[in-house]
Amino acid sequence: MTALPQERRVVTAIPGPKSQELQARRTAAVARGVGSTLPVFVTRAGGGVVEDVDGNSLIDFGSGIAVTSVGASAEAVVRRASAQLADFTHTCFMVTPYEGYVAVAEALAELTPGDHAKKSALFNSGAEAVENAVKIARAYTGRQAVIAFDHGYHGRTNLTMALTAKNMPYKHGFGPFAPEVYRVPVAYGYRWPTGPENAGPEAAAQAIDQITKQVGAENVAAIVIEPVLGEGGFIEPARGFLPALRQYAADHGIVFVADEIQSGFCRTGQWFACEDEGIVPDLITTAKGIAGGLPLAAVTGRAEIMDAAHAGGLGGTYGGNPVACAAALGAIETMRELDLNARARHIEAVMKPRLAAMAEKFDVIGDVRGRGAMIAIELVADRDTKEPDPRAAAALAAACHRAGLLVLTCGTYGNVLRFLPPLVIGEDLLNEGLDIIEQALAGL
Protein backbone atom coordinates (compact mmCIF):
# COMPACT_ATOMS: atom_id res chain seq x y z
CA MET A 1 0.00 0.00 0.00
CA THR A 2 1.69 3.22 1.18
CA ALA A 3 3.72 4.52 4.13
CA LEU A 4 1.65 7.71 4.14
CA PRO A 5 -0.65 7.87 7.21
CA GLN A 6 -4.21 7.21 6.06
CA GLU A 7 -5.91 10.02 7.92
CA ARG A 8 -7.50 13.39 7.27
CA ARG A 9 -5.54 16.20 8.87
CA VAL A 10 -6.40 19.90 8.49
CA VAL A 11 -3.84 22.13 10.20
CA THR A 12 -4.18 25.35 8.20
CA ALA A 13 -6.77 27.09 6.10
CA ILE A 14 -7.09 25.36 2.72
CA PRO A 15 -5.16 26.44 0.75
CA GLY A 16 -2.55 27.18 3.40
CA PRO A 17 0.14 29.87 3.40
CA LYS A 18 2.80 27.81 1.60
CA SER A 19 0.31 26.78 -1.08
CA GLN A 20 -0.68 30.42 -1.46
CA GLU A 21 2.96 31.39 -1.96
CA LEU A 22 3.33 28.72 -4.63
CA GLN A 23 0.08 29.84 -6.22
CA ALA A 24 1.51 33.33 -6.61
CA ARG A 25 4.55 31.86 -8.38
CA ARG A 26 2.28 29.72 -10.51
CA THR A 27 0.16 32.72 -11.53
CA ALA A 28 3.28 34.49 -12.75
CA ALA A 29 4.72 31.51 -14.63
CA VAL A 30 1.89 29.21 -15.79
CA ALA A 31 -0.63 30.07 -18.51
CA ARG A 32 -4.03 31.14 -17.17
CA GLY A 33 -5.82 28.58 -19.31
CA VAL A 34 -4.43 25.74 -17.18
CA GLY A 35 -6.91 25.69 -14.31
CA SER A 36 -6.92 23.85 -10.97
CA THR A 37 -9.85 22.57 -8.96
CA LEU A 38 -8.15 23.13 -5.61
CA PRO A 39 -4.85 25.08 -5.47
CA VAL A 40 -3.15 23.09 -2.73
CA PHE A 41 0.35 22.04 -3.76
CA VAL A 42 0.92 18.36 -3.13
CA THR A 43 4.10 16.84 -1.67
CA ARG A 44 3.00 13.22 -1.20
CA ALA A 45 0.00 11.08 -2.06
CA GLY A 46 -0.94 7.45 -1.58
CA GLY A 47 -3.79 5.18 -0.59
CA GLY A 48 -6.78 7.46 -0.07
CA VAL A 49 -5.04 10.73 0.83
CA VAL A 50 -3.02 13.59 -0.63
CA GLU A 51 -0.68 15.65 1.55
CA ASP A 52 0.13 19.29 0.80
CA VAL A 53 3.08 21.59 1.48
CA ASP A 54 1.38 22.98 4.58
CA GLY A 55 1.04 19.56 6.21
CA ASN A 56 -2.65 19.11 5.48
CA SER A 57 -3.77 15.61 4.56
CA LEU A 58 -6.89 15.55 2.41
CA ILE A 59 -9.19 12.61 1.70
CA ASP A 60 -9.01 11.94 -2.02
CA PHE A 61 -12.34 11.49 -3.83
CA GLY A 62 -10.82 12.46 -7.19
CA SER A 63 -7.89 10.12 -7.97
CA GLY A 64 -6.44 12.74 -10.30
CA ILE A 65 -9.62 12.32 -12.39
CA ALA A 66 -9.85 8.52 -12.22
CA VAL A 67 -6.12 7.97 -12.78
CA THR A 68 -4.68 6.73 -9.50
CA SER A 69 -7.14 3.88 -9.05
CA VAL A 70 -4.38 1.71 -7.56
CA GLY A 71 -3.24 4.63 -5.38
CA ALA A 72 -0.77 7.40 -6.20
CA SER A 73 2.28 5.40 -5.12
CA ALA A 74 1.34 1.73 -5.55
CA GLU A 75 4.23 -0.57 -4.70
CA ALA A 76 4.17 -2.56 -7.95
CA VAL A 77 3.94 0.60 -10.06
CA VAL A 78 6.87 2.24 -8.26
CA ARG A 79 8.94 -0.95 -8.30
CA ARG A 80 8.49 -1.68 -12.00
CA ALA A 81 8.79 1.93 -13.15
CA SER A 82 11.91 2.47 -11.02
CA ALA A 83 13.58 -0.62 -12.46
CA GLN A 84 12.79 0.57 -15.98
CA LEU A 85 14.11 4.07 -15.21
CA ALA A 86 17.43 2.50 -14.22
CA ASP A 87 17.62 0.60 -17.51
CA PHE A 88 16.54 3.26 -20.01
CA THR A 89 13.93 6.00 -20.22
CA HIS A 90 13.33 6.08 -23.98
CA THR A 91 14.34 4.70 -27.32
CA CYS A 92 11.12 5.42 -29.28
CA PHE A 93 9.26 2.22 -30.06
CA MET A 94 9.17 3.23 -33.73
CA VAL A 95 12.97 3.31 -33.80
CA THR A 96 14.09 0.41 -31.60
CA PRO A 97 11.28 -1.48 -29.83
CA TYR A 98 11.25 -3.04 -26.36
CA GLU A 99 9.34 -5.81 -24.61
CA GLY A 100 7.29 -3.63 -22.25
CA TYR A 101 5.19 -2.18 -25.08
CA VAL A 102 4.45 -5.68 -26.39
CA ALA A 103 3.60 -6.93 -22.88
CA VAL A 104 1.08 -4.10 -22.39
CA ALA A 105 -0.52 -4.88 -25.77
CA GLU A 106 -0.75 -8.54 -24.78
CA ALA A 107 -2.38 -7.64 -21.45
CA LEU A 108 -4.90 -5.40 -23.20
CA ALA A 109 -5.78 -8.18 -25.63
CA GLU A 110 -6.46 -10.45 -22.68
CA LEU A 111 -8.42 -7.97 -20.53
CA THR A 112 -10.64 -6.17 -23.05
CA PRO A 113 -14.05 -7.66 -23.98
CA GLY A 114 -14.38 -10.27 -26.71
CA ASP A 115 -12.47 -13.42 -27.63
CA HIS A 116 -11.50 -12.30 -31.15
CA ALA A 117 -7.91 -11.62 -32.20
CA LYS A 118 -6.86 -8.16 -30.97
CA LYS A 119 -4.03 -5.73 -31.42
CA SER A 120 -3.14 -2.43 -29.75
CA ALA A 121 -1.34 0.82 -30.44
CA LEU A 122 -0.07 2.90 -27.50
CA PHE A 123 -0.15 6.67 -27.11
CA ASN A 124 0.25 9.34 -24.42
CA SER A 125 -3.22 10.64 -23.57
CA GLY A 126 -6.89 9.83 -23.84
CA ALA A 127 -7.46 12.43 -26.52
CA GLU A 128 -4.68 10.90 -28.60
CA ALA A 129 -6.27 7.48 -28.23
CA VAL A 130 -9.67 8.73 -29.40
CA GLU A 131 -8.15 10.63 -32.31
CA ASN A 132 -6.23 7.55 -33.43
CA ALA A 133 -9.30 5.33 -33.05
CA VAL A 134 -11.05 7.61 -35.55
CA LYS A 135 -8.06 7.45 -37.89
CA ILE A 136 -8.08 3.65 -37.72
CA ALA A 137 -11.84 3.45 -38.30
CA ARG A 138 -11.59 5.74 -41.32
CA ALA A 139 -8.72 3.72 -42.75
CA TYR A 140 -10.65 0.48 -42.27
CA THR A 141 -14.02 1.62 -43.65
CA GLY A 142 -12.94 4.14 -46.27
CA ARG A 143 -15.62 6.42 -44.80
CA GLN A 144 -15.36 9.82 -43.09
CA ALA A 145 -18.33 10.56 -40.85
CA VAL A 146 -18.09 10.08 -37.08
CA ILE A 147 -21.06 9.93 -34.70
CA ALA A 148 -20.78 11.45 -31.22
CA PHE A 149 -23.38 12.01 -28.52
CA ASP A 150 -25.01 14.70 -26.42
CA HIS A 151 -23.12 15.21 -23.13
CA GLY A 152 -20.09 13.31 -24.46
CA TYR A 153 -16.50 14.29 -23.69
CA HIS A 154 -13.51 12.97 -25.62
CA GLY A 155 -10.66 15.46 -25.20
CA ARG A 156 -9.13 18.83 -26.02
CA THR A 157 -7.36 18.28 -29.36
CA ASN A 158 -9.06 19.70 -32.43
CA LEU A 159 -10.81 16.49 -33.47
CA THR A 160 -11.75 15.51 -29.93
CA MET A 161 -13.08 19.01 -29.23
CA ALA A 162 -15.38 18.47 -32.19
CA LEU A 163 -16.51 15.19 -30.62
CA THR A 164 -17.00 16.82 -27.20
CA ALA A 165 -20.46 18.24 -26.51
CA LYS A 166 -19.74 20.95 -23.92
CA ASN A 167 -18.74 24.44 -25.01
CA MET A 168 -17.27 25.92 -21.79
CA PRO A 169 -14.51 25.43 -20.92
CA TYR A 170 -13.51 22.90 -23.56
CA LYS A 171 -14.41 24.45 -26.92
CA HIS A 172 -15.21 28.13 -26.46
CA GLY A 173 -13.12 30.32 -28.73
CA PHE A 174 -11.02 27.45 -30.10
CA GLY A 175 -12.76 26.72 -33.41
CA PRO A 176 -13.10 25.97 -36.25
CA PHE A 177 -13.37 22.30 -35.44
CA ALA A 178 -12.76 19.16 -37.46
CA PRO A 179 -15.53 18.38 -39.99
CA GLU A 180 -17.63 15.25 -40.48
CA VAL A 181 -18.64 14.95 -36.82
CA TYR A 182 -22.37 14.49 -36.16
CA ARG A 183 -24.04 14.60 -32.73
CA VAL A 184 -27.10 12.56 -31.76
CA PRO A 185 -29.13 12.07 -28.53
CA VAL A 186 -28.01 9.92 -25.63
CA ALA A 187 -30.29 8.07 -23.19
CA TYR A 188 -29.94 10.40 -20.18
CA GLY A 189 -32.52 8.68 -18.01
CA TYR A 190 -32.88 11.34 -15.31
CA ARG A 191 -33.67 14.03 -17.88
CA TRP A 192 -35.46 11.99 -20.54
CA PRO A 193 -38.85 13.66 -21.23
CA THR A 194 -40.95 10.48 -21.00
CA GLY A 195 -39.08 9.04 -18.02
CA PRO A 196 -36.04 6.82 -17.48
CA GLU A 197 -37.93 3.62 -18.26
CA ASN A 198 -38.44 4.83 -21.85
CA ALA A 199 -35.08 6.49 -22.35
CA GLY A 200 -33.15 3.51 -23.72
CA PRO A 201 -35.35 2.49 -26.63
CA GLU A 202 -36.59 6.01 -27.44
CA ALA A 203 -33.14 7.62 -27.45
CA ALA A 204 -31.74 4.74 -29.53
CA ALA A 205 -34.55 5.12 -32.06
CA GLN A 206 -33.99 8.88 -32.27
CA ALA A 207 -30.24 8.52 -32.63
CA ILE A 208 -30.51 5.84 -35.31
CA ASP A 209 -33.14 7.87 -37.18
CA GLN A 210 -30.90 10.94 -37.19
CA ILE A 211 -27.87 8.99 -38.36
CA THR A 212 -29.85 7.31 -41.12
CA LYS A 213 -31.55 10.48 -42.38
CA GLN A 214 -28.92 13.14 -41.80
CA VAL A 215 -25.67 11.28 -42.42
CA GLY A 216 -26.41 7.92 -44.05
CA ALA A 217 -25.13 4.75 -42.47
CA GLU A 218 -23.00 4.03 -45.53
CA ASN A 219 -21.01 7.22 -44.82
CA VAL A 220 -20.29 6.52 -41.14
CA ALA A 221 -16.81 5.31 -40.20
CA ALA A 222 -17.31 5.18 -36.42
CA ILE A 223 -19.76 5.56 -33.57
CA VAL A 224 -17.82 6.85 -30.54
CA ILE A 225 -19.40 6.70 -27.09
CA GLU A 226 -18.47 6.50 -23.43
CA PRO A 227 -20.26 3.50 -21.83
CA VAL A 228 -20.58 5.73 -18.76
CA LEU A 229 -20.33 9.38 -19.76
CA GLY A 230 -17.66 11.12 -17.68
CA GLU A 231 -17.36 14.90 -17.89
CA GLY A 232 -20.96 15.04 -19.12
CA GLY A 233 -22.18 14.08 -15.65
CA PHE A 234 -21.52 10.38 -14.95
CA ILE A 235 -24.52 9.47 -17.07
CA GLU A 236 -25.20 5.76 -17.43
CA PRO A 237 -27.05 5.42 -20.75
CA ALA A 238 -30.42 3.85 -19.98
CA ARG A 239 -30.48 0.12 -20.52
CA GLY A 240 -30.97 -1.00 -24.08
CA PHE A 241 -29.42 2.10 -25.61
CA LEU A 242 -25.87 0.79 -26.03
CA PRO A 243 -26.93 -2.64 -27.36
CA ALA A 244 -29.18 -0.99 -29.96
CA LEU A 245 -26.38 1.30 -31.18
CA ARG A 246 -23.93 -1.59 -31.15
CA GLN A 247 -26.26 -3.70 -33.30
CA TYR A 248 -26.86 -0.81 -35.70
CA ALA A 249 -23.10 -0.43 -36.12
CA ALA A 250 -22.66 -4.16 -36.78
CA ASP A 251 -25.49 -4.19 -39.30
CA HIS A 252 -24.00 -1.33 -41.32
CA GLY A 253 -20.25 -1.98 -41.17
CA ILE A 254 -19.66 0.89 -38.76
CA VAL A 255 -16.76 0.65 -36.28
CA PHE A 256 -18.16 0.83 -32.73
CA VAL A 257 -15.69 2.61 -30.43
CA ALA A 258 -16.08 2.42 -26.65
CA ASP A 259 -14.31 5.34 -24.98
CA GLU A 260 -13.36 3.77 -21.64
CA ILE A 261 -10.76 6.38 -20.73
CA GLN A 262 -12.50 7.39 -17.49
CA SER A 263 -14.60 4.28 -16.88
CA GLY A 264 -12.04 1.55 -17.59
CA PHE A 265 -9.69 -0.53 -15.46
CA CYS A 266 -11.94 -1.63 -12.59
CA ARG A 267 -13.44 1.82 -12.03
CA THR A 268 -17.06 0.62 -12.39
CA GLY A 269 -16.55 -2.77 -10.74
CA GLN A 270 -15.74 -4.50 -14.03
CA TRP A 271 -12.57 -4.29 -16.08
CA PHE A 272 -14.53 -2.17 -18.56
CA ALA A 273 -17.92 -0.50 -18.18
CA CYS A 274 -19.21 -1.77 -21.55
CA GLU A 275 -19.23 -5.29 -20.09
CA ASP A 276 -22.30 -4.40 -18.01
CA GLU A 277 -24.63 -4.93 -20.99
CA GLY A 278 -22.40 -7.42 -22.77
CA ILE A 279 -21.13 -4.90 -25.31
CA VAL A 280 -18.11 -6.08 -27.31
CA PRO A 281 -16.74 -2.99 -29.06
CA ASP A 282 -14.72 -3.09 -32.26
CA LEU A 283 -12.23 -0.65 -30.74
CA ILE A 284 -11.77 0.42 -27.12
CA THR A 285 -9.80 3.48 -25.99
CA THR A 286 -8.09 3.52 -22.61
CA ALA A 287 -5.90 5.90 -20.61
CA LYS A 288 -6.24 7.39 -17.08
CA GLY A 289 -6.28 4.32 -14.80
CA ILE A 290 -4.08 2.23 -17.11
CA ALA A 291 -0.66 3.11 -15.64
CA GLY A 292 -1.02 4.23 -12.02
CA GLY A 293 -0.42 7.90 -12.85
CA LEU A 294 2.10 7.76 -15.67
CA PRO A 295 1.01 9.05 -19.08
CA LEU A 296 -0.12 6.16 -21.27
CA ALA A 297 -3.09 5.50 -23.52
CA ALA A 298 -4.14 2.78 -25.91
CA VAL A 299 -6.42 1.83 -28.75
CA THR A 300 -7.21 -1.88 -28.64
CA GLY A 301 -9.43 -3.70 -31.07
CA ARG A 302 -10.12 -6.29 -33.71
CA ALA A 303 -6.86 -7.22 -35.38
CA GLU A 304 -8.16 -6.69 -38.91
CA ILE A 305 -9.37 -3.16 -38.03
CA MET A 306 -6.22 -2.23 -36.13
CA ASP A 307 -4.11 -3.40 -39.09
CA ALA A 308 -5.97 -1.17 -41.56
CA ALA A 309 -3.63 1.79 -41.11
CA HIS A 310 -0.47 1.65 -43.22
CA ALA A 311 2.94 1.21 -41.58
CA GLY A 312 4.05 4.52 -40.11
CA GLY A 313 0.49 5.84 -40.03
CA LEU A 314 0.19 5.38 -36.27
CA GLY A 315 2.64 6.33 -33.55
CA GLY A 316 4.32 9.26 -31.87
CA THR A 317 7.70 9.92 -30.31
CA TYR A 318 6.65 9.10 -26.75
CA GLY A 319 3.76 6.71 -27.41
CA GLY A 320 4.15 3.62 -25.23
CA ASN A 321 7.07 5.11 -23.27
CA PRO A 322 8.97 2.25 -21.57
CA VAL A 323 8.62 3.67 -18.04
CA ALA A 324 4.88 4.18 -18.54
CA CYS A 325 4.56 0.65 -19.90
CA ALA A 326 6.34 -0.73 -16.83
CA ALA A 327 3.98 1.28 -14.64
CA ALA A 328 0.98 -0.11 -16.52
CA LEU A 329 2.14 -3.67 -15.93
CA GLY A 330 2.49 -2.79 -12.24
CA ALA A 331 -0.97 -1.25 -12.13
CA ILE A 332 -2.55 -4.31 -13.77
CA GLU A 333 -0.64 -6.57 -11.37
CA THR A 334 -2.09 -4.55 -8.46
CA MET A 335 -5.62 -4.64 -9.87
CA ARG A 336 -5.47 -8.41 -10.12
CA GLU A 337 -3.76 -9.09 -6.78
CA LEU A 338 -6.12 -6.84 -4.80
CA ASP A 339 -9.20 -7.70 -6.90
CA LEU A 340 -9.96 -4.04 -7.42
CA ASN A 341 -13.15 -4.86 -9.31
CA ALA A 342 -14.52 -6.27 -6.06
CA ARG A 343 -13.18 -3.25 -4.18
CA ALA A 344 -14.98 -0.92 -6.59
CA ARG A 345 -18.24 -2.80 -6.07
CA HIS A 346 -17.76 -2.55 -2.31
CA ILE A 347 -17.21 1.22 -2.59
CA GLU A 348 -20.53 1.44 -4.44
CA ALA A 349 -22.20 -0.63 -1.72
CA VAL A 350 -20.95 1.84 0.89
CA MET A 351 -21.51 5.08 -1.00
CA LYS A 352 -24.81 4.64 -2.79
CA PRO A 353 -27.02 3.87 0.24
CA ARG A 354 -25.55 6.76 2.18
CA LEU A 355 -25.98 9.16 -0.73
CA ALA A 356 -29.54 7.89 -1.25
CA ALA A 357 -30.24 8.62 2.42
CA MET A 358 -28.86 12.13 1.92
CA ALA A 359 -31.17 12.55 -1.06
CA GLU A 360 -34.09 11.77 1.27
CA LYS A 361 -32.96 14.57 3.59
CA PHE A 362 -31.83 17.21 1.10
CA ASP A 363 -34.06 18.25 -1.79
CA VAL A 364 -31.08 19.71 -3.65
CA ILE A 365 -30.07 16.18 -4.65
CA GLY A 366 -32.09 15.30 -7.72
CA ASP A 367 -30.35 12.06 -8.67
CA VAL A 368 -27.83 9.57 -7.28
CA ARG A 369 -26.20 7.45 -9.95
CA GLY A 370 -23.13 5.60 -11.15
CA ARG A 371 -21.46 2.23 -10.74
CA GLY A 372 -18.54 0.98 -8.73
CA ALA A 373 -16.29 3.83 -7.65
CA MET A 374 -17.70 6.13 -10.34
CA ILE A 375 -20.59 7.69 -8.42
CA ALA A 376 -22.29 11.09 -8.70
CA ILE A 377 -25.06 13.26 -7.34
CA GLU A 378 -26.88 15.73 -9.57
CA LEU A 379 -27.97 18.92 -7.82
CA VAL A 380 -31.14 20.76 -8.78
CA ALA A 381 -32.87 23.96 -7.73
CA ASP A 382 -36.28 22.26 -7.98
CA ARG A 383 -36.96 18.52 -8.01
CA ASP A 384 -40.11 18.90 -10.09
CA THR A 385 -38.60 20.98 -12.89
CA LYS A 386 -35.11 19.44 -12.45
CA GLU A 387 -33.61 22.88 -13.00
CA PRO A 388 -29.82 22.41 -12.72
CA ASP A 389 -28.15 24.12 -9.75
CA PRO A 390 -24.47 24.70 -10.59
CA ARG A 391 -24.16 27.23 -7.76
CA ALA A 392 -25.06 24.58 -5.20
CA ALA A 393 -22.53 22.20 -6.75
CA ALA A 394 -19.78 24.82 -6.55
CA ALA A 395 -20.71 25.71 -2.96
CA LEU A 396 -20.83 22.06 -1.92
CA ALA A 397 -17.44 21.34 -3.48
CA ALA A 398 -15.92 24.39 -1.80
CA ALA A 399 -17.28 23.34 1.60
CA CYS A 400 -15.84 19.85 1.15
CA HIS A 401 -12.47 21.32 0.18
CA ARG A 402 -12.36 23.53 3.28
CA ALA A 403 -13.06 20.47 5.42
CA GLY A 404 -10.25 18.45 3.83
CA LEU A 405 -12.10 16.39 1.22
CA LEU A 406 -11.05 16.64 -2.42
CA VAL A 407 -14.08 16.35 -4.71
CA LEU A 408 -14.69 17.25 -8.35
CA THR A 409 -17.64 18.72 -10.21
CA CYS A 410 -18.75 17.85 -13.74
CA GLY A 411 -21.83 17.78 -15.95
CA THR A 412 -23.00 19.67 -19.01
CA TYR A 413 -24.77 22.08 -16.66
CA GLY A 414 -21.97 22.14 -14.06
CA ASN A 415 -24.34 20.77 -11.42
CA VAL A 416 -22.93 17.31 -10.73
CA LEU A 417 -20.59 16.30 -7.92
CA ARG A 418 -18.61 13.22 -8.95
CA PHE A 419 -16.80 10.83 -6.66
CA LEU A 420 -13.77 8.89 -7.91
CA PRO A 421 -11.94 7.60 -4.84
CA PRO A 422 -8.87 5.43 -5.29
CA LEU A 423 -9.99 1.82 -5.30
CA VAL A 424 -7.55 1.15 -2.46
CA ILE A 425 -9.10 3.75 -0.13
CA GLY A 426 -9.82 2.54 3.40
CA GLU A 427 -13.45 2.23 4.48
CA ASP A 428 -12.89 4.61 7.40
CA LEU A 429 -11.74 7.36 5.02
CA LEU A 430 -14.61 6.57 2.67
CA ASN A 431 -17.17 7.01 5.44
CA GLU A 432 -15.44 10.09 6.81
CA GLY A 433 -15.61 11.64 3.36
CA LEU A 434 -19.32 10.87 3.17
CA ASP A 435 -19.77 12.48 6.61
CA ILE A 436 -18.15 15.64 5.28
CA ILE A 437 -20.45 15.65 2.25
CA GLU A 438 -23.49 15.31 4.50
CA GLN A 439 -22.32 18.11 6.77
CA ALA A 440 -21.64 20.32 3.75
CA LEU A 441 -25.15 19.62 2.38
CA ALA A 442 -26.65 20.61 5.74
CA GLY A 443 -24.77 23.92 5.51
CA LEU A 444 -25.94 24.91 2.02
N, C-alpha and C positions, 0 to 999 in steps of 0.2 A: 504494500500500500504506500504509505508516505510517513516520513518522520515528523511532518508538520502537525502540531496539536490540532485535533478536530474539534474546535470550539469557536463559538462566536465571541469576539472580544472588541468592544468599542471603547477606546480610551481618549479619543479626541472627537471634535466635530468631524463630520464626513462631507466633503474632503477635509483632511487635517492640514496643518500649516506647511508641512514639508510637501504634501501633494499640491498645495496652492502655489508654492514656490516653483515647483516643476511645471505647473500649468502655465505660469507666466512665461517660463522659458519656451514651453511648447507653443504658446500663442505667437511668440516672436519668430519661431523657426519652422513651424509646421503649417502647411496650407490649411486655410479655414475650412475647405470642403471636406476634410477628414474629421468627422465628428467623433464624439465619445458619449456613451450612455451615462457613465459615471466617472468623473475625472479623479479617481484615486489611482495613484501610481503603484503598481504591484512589484513586490520584491520576491515573493514566494507564493506558490499555489500547489495544492495537492489534495487528494481525497475530495471533500466537499467544501473546502474553504479557499479563499484567496487572502493573502496578507499584504498590507500596504506599507509604504515607507514610514508612516506614522505609528506603526505597531498595531493598527486595527486588523482584526481578522473577520472577514465577512463570509457569511454563508453564501454559497454559489448556486444560484438557480438559473445560471445562464450557460455554463460550460463553454464560454467563448463562442456563443451561438452554435451549440450542438457539436462542438469539436472535441472537447476533452471528455468524452464519454467514459474513457478508462481512467480518468483523473489526469491532472496537468503534469504529473511526474511519475507515471506508472513505471514500476521497476523494469518490466520487460522492454518497454519503449526506450527508457534511458540506457539500459544495458546494451541493447542491440544497436541503437543509434551511436552510442559512444564507441563501441567496437568498430563500427563502420567509419566514424570520423578519424580514428587512428590509422585506418588502412588507406582510404582516399575519400575526398569530398566530392569529386566530380571527374568524369571523363567525357560526358555527353554520350548517352546511349546510342545516338545516331552515328557516333564516330567509333568508339570502342565499347561494346556492350559489357554487361556484368550480370551475375546470376540473380541479384536481388530483384531487378525489374521482372525477370522471368518468373521468379517465385511469387511475386505479388500477382502477376497475371494468372498464374496457376491457381492461387488461392481464390481469386475472383471468379474464375471459371467454376470452381467447386461450390462457392457460397451463393452465387446469384441464382435466381429461380430458373428452372428448366433443365432438362437432361440432354439438350442438344449440344453439339460441338460449339465451343465459345472461344473467342479471342478478346484481348484487351489492348488498349493504347493508353499510356499514362501521361498526365499533364500536371499543371501546377495548382489550378483553382477550379472551383465549380463552374464558373462562367466559361472557362476554356473547355471543360468537358462538354457542356451543352453545345457550345459553338461547333466543336468537332463532331458531336453526334449528328448535328444538322448537315455538316459537310459529308459525313459518311452516308447518311440517308440519301442525300442528293446524288452522290456518286453511284449508289446502288440502284436507285429508281430511275435516274435520268429526269427527274421532275424537280420543280423549284419551290412550290408552295409549302408553307409550314403552318400548322394549326396550333394556336396557343389558347389559353383560357382566361376568363374573367378571374381576377384576384391572384393570378399566377405570378411568381417571381422566379427569374432564371439568371440574373446577373446584371453587371454594369458595363460590359463591353457593348459595342454598337449593336451587334445582332441580338445579344441577350437583353439589352434595353428594349429593343423592339418586341421581344417575346414577353417582357415584363408588363404587367397591367397597370401598376401604380405610377402616377406622374411624380409627385413629391415624396421623397427627395431623389428618386432614382433617375428620372427622365427629364425633368423640367430644365429647359434651356439647352439641352444637349443634342437636339436633332440636327439634321434629318436622320431618320433611322433606316435600318436595312429594309428593303422591300420584300414583298411576297410573304408577309406574315399576316395571318388572319385570326381574329379573336372570336371565340364562341362562348356560350354560357357554360357555367359549371354548376353542379348540384350542391349548392350552399343551403343545406337543409334548414338551418335556423332562419334564414331570410327568404326561403322559397315562398312565393305568393300563395300557393295552395297547400302549404304545409310540408313538413319534412318527409312524411310518408309517401308523398307524390314526387318528391324532388328528383329521385334517381331516374325513373323512366321518363318523366317530362323533360328534364334538362337534357338527357341523352337524345331524345327525339328532336328537341330544338337544335341542339348542336349539330346533329347529323343532317338535319334539314338545311341548316345554314351552309354547312360544308358542301353539300350536294348542289344547292342552288347557286351559291355565291362564288364558289371556287371550282367545283367539279372534282370528284374523287380521283379522276384520272390525272389531275394536275398536282396532287398532294404527295410530297415526299415523306413527310413525317407529321405525326401527332405527338406533341410534347406536353406532358402533364406530370405534376407532382402527385403521387398517390395520397399524401397528406400535404395540403398546401401550407407552406411555411410562412413567409413574410406576409402573405395575404390574410393570415389570421388563424392558422392551425385548423383549417377547414378540412374535415373528412368528407370527401364527396359521398353523397347519400348512396346507399347500397344499390347496386345495379348499374350505376352510371359508368364506372370503369369497365366492367365486363362488356357493356354495350359498345363503348368506344373501341375496346380492344377487338371485338368481333368485326366491327365495321372496318377497322384497319386491315385485319386479316382478309376480309372479303374483297378488298380493293387494292391489295398490294402496297399498302401504306406502312411505313416503318413506325411501329409504336415505341415511343421513347418514354421510359419512366425516369423522371428526375428525382432521384433518391438522395440528393446531396445533403438535405437536412434530416430526412426521415430514415436514412439507412444505417446499417451497422448497429443493430440491437436497440436503436432509439425507441421504437414503438413496441418492443417486446417480441419482435421477429427480426431475422437478419435484415429483411427489407419489407417496407410497409405494403408493397403491392401483393405480398403473399397472403394478405388478409382475405382477399376475395379470389385467390388462386390465379392472379394475373401473371402471365409469363410474357414479359416485354421482349421485343426484338433487340432493343438496346437499353442499357441502364447506365445512368450517370451517377458517379459517386465522388465525394470529396469529404469535407468536414471531419466526421468521425473516423475516417479511414486510417489515420496515421498518428493518433494521439497528440496532435497539435502541430505536427510538421506539415508543410505545404505539399499536398499530393492530391491528385484527382485522377479519375479513370472513366473511360467509356468501355463497357463490356457488352458483348452481344454475340449474336449468331455469327459463326465463323465466316459464312459466305457474304454476309453484309459487311462485317468488319474488314474483309479483304477486298472490298470494292474500290477503295481508294488506291491510286497508283503509288508505287514506292517513292518515298520522299514527300508524299502529299500530307502526311500526318507527322507531328513531332513538335520540337521546340527545344531550345538549348538546355533548359533545366528539367524538362518533362521526365518524371520518373527518377528524380535525383536519388543517388544511392543511399544517402543518409535518411531521406524520407521513406524510401522503400524498406530500409531496415526497421524504421519506426513503425511502419504499417504492419510488418510481420510481427513485431512486438505487441502492437495493439490487438491484432487478431488472436495472437496467443493468449492475451489477457482476457479477451471476450469469451474465448472457449473455456479457459481454466476456471473463470469465476462465474460462468453461465450468466452473462450479462443480459441475455434475453429474459431469463427468469427474474433477474434483479429489476429490469425495467417494468415487468408486469407487477412485481411487488410494489414498486413506487406508485404505479397507477392505483393499486388496491389501497394504498395509504392516502394518496392525494385526493382521488375523486370523491370518496364519501365525505371527506372533510370539506372540500370545496362545495359539494352539493348542500351540505348543512349550512354553509355560509350563504349560499344562494337563497335558502329558506329565510334567513335572517335579514339579508340586505337586498333590497329591491334593485340596486344598481347592477347586480349580476343578472344578465339576461340569459346567459348560456354557459354551461360547463361542458367542455369537450376535449377530445384527444385520446391518444392511446399510449400505453407504456409511460415513458418519461418525456412525452411530448404532449403536455397538457396546457389548456388555456381557459381563461374566463373572458367572456365578452361583456363589456360594460355598456349600459344603456341609460338614457335619461328617463325613459318611460317604457315599461315592459309591454304595454299594449301596442304602442306604435313602433317599438324597437329602435327608437331614434338613437344613433350612436353617441356615446359620451366620451370623446377623447380627452376632455379636461379631467374627468374622473380618473381615467387610466394614467394620465401624467401625474396627477396628485397622489394616486395610490403607489405608483412606482417611486416617487420621490420620498414618500413616507417610509417605504420599505428600505430605501437606500440609507436614510438617516438612522434607521434602527439596525443597520448592519446586514441587510439581506439584498443581494444583487439580483434584480429581476429585469426583464426586458419587456418592452411593448412591441406590438406589431399590428397588422390588420390594415386593410385598404382604407378604413376610416380612422385608424390610429387609436382604436378603442379596445384593443385586446391586450391583456397581460398574459404572456406566455412563460411557461415554466419548463426549463431544460436542465435539471440538475445532473451532475455527473452520475453515471450509473453505479458508481462505487460509493456514493454518499451514505453516511450512516443514518439509521432511522431516527436517532435523536436529533440530528441536525435537520432532517426532513420535517419532523414535527415542529421543531422550534421555528423553522421558516414559515410553516403554515400558521403558527401562533402569531407571528409578526404580521402576516397578511391579514388575519382576522382583526387584530388590533388596529391596523391601518384602515381597514374598511369601517370599523366603528368610529374612527376619527374623521371620516370624510364629511 
